[in-house]
Amino acid sequence: MTDTRLHLTRLLDDMQDELQRLDLWETLPPEPQAFESATPFFADTMNFSQWLQWVFIARFRALLEADHPLPAQCDVAPLAEEALRGLQQPTNELIGLIREFDGHF
C-alpha cells in the first residue's frame, strides 16, 4: 500500500474514532432499503453521520483495501460543515479530518 493510501486509511480510522467520541457511531446499519437511495449522500434515507459511517467510510475502506483506483475528486467537507452545524457536540475535529481527506484528491 502506498504512503498516500496508508494516510487515507489512517484518516478514515481517525474519522471513525471521532464519530465514536461524538457518540455518532452506530452499531446497527440502517435498513437495507436506505442504501438504495438515488439522492446524493442518501440525504432522503440517512442523516449525514450515518452516510459518513455506512457509505463514505465503508466504501473508501473497500477501495483502499482492494487497491482499486480512487476517485479523481472528493469534496465532502462543505457538506459536513452544513450537516453538522446544528449538533450540540463540537464537530470541528471531524470536519478537519474530512477536509484533510478531501485534500488528497
Secondary structure, 3 states (H helix, E strand, C coil): CCHHHHHHHHHHHHHHHHHHHCCCCCCCCCCHHHHHCCCHHHCCCCCHHHHHHHHHHHHHHHHHHCCCCCCCCCCCHHHHHHHCCCCCCCCHHHHHHHHHHHCCC
